[in-house]
Amino acid sequence: MPTTYHVPLKSLKPMHMKIIELYLKCWKKKDIANELGVSATTVSHTLRDPIAQGIINAMMKEGLKKNFLDQRHETIVNF
């Protein structure tokens, strides 16, 4: 019986960082796999890894905060 358990990565290699980068650019997992020549399972496991999740959440939080501040500044300037 297949298992969904995945051993967490000890560190992120350049390939893992590229997977995260493309994911943050809204690429589909299957397209990331095709682009980098890895399996879709590798992409999924990388993106579910706790280290990768921390990076993804931090980048998304930073982007959201920046967009909010830019929009707020734009509203004040146009007021």
N, C-alpha and C positions, 0 to 999 in steps of 0.2 A: 504494500500500500504506500503510495507516495506521501511524503510529508511536506508541510509548508514551512517547517522550521529552517531558519537560515542562520549560520554562524556570523556574528557581526564582524565587520572589517576591523583590522587593527589600525590601519591607516589608509588614507585615500591616495591612490596613485594618479598620475596624469589622466589615464583613461577614465577613471571615476569622476574626476573633476570635469572632463569634457562631457560626460553623460549629464552631470548636474547642470552645466552651462547650457546645453541644448534643451534640457527639460525646462529651464527657466526662460528660454526663448520660445516656449510653447510648442516645441516639437513633440510629435507623438512618439510613444515608446518604440513602436515598430520601425519608425523612420530613423530614430537614434540608433537602433540596433543595425539597420542596414547601412547607415552612414559610417559607423565605426567598425563594422565587420564582427560584431559580437552577437550573442543570442539575446532574444527578448527577455529571457530569464535573467541574464546578467544585468540588463538594464533595470528590471524590476527589483532585483535583489539590492542593487546599488542604491536605488531611490528609496527603498524601505529601510536602509541601514540607519542606525541612530546618529552616526556622525554626519551622514549626508542629510538627514532630516533636520539636524541642527543648522547646517549651512543653508538649506533651502528656506527654512522658516526665518532665519535672520535676514536673508536677502529679500524675501517677500515683505517682511515687516519694514525693512529699510525703504524699499520701493514704495510701499503704501504710505509710509510717513512722509516721504519726499513729495509724492503726488498730492497728498492732503495739504501740505504746507504750500506748495506751488499754487494749488487751486485757491487756498485761502488768501494768499498774497494777491492773486489775480482779482479776486472778488473785492478786496480792499482797494486796490488801485483803480478798478473800474467803478467803484462806488462814487 
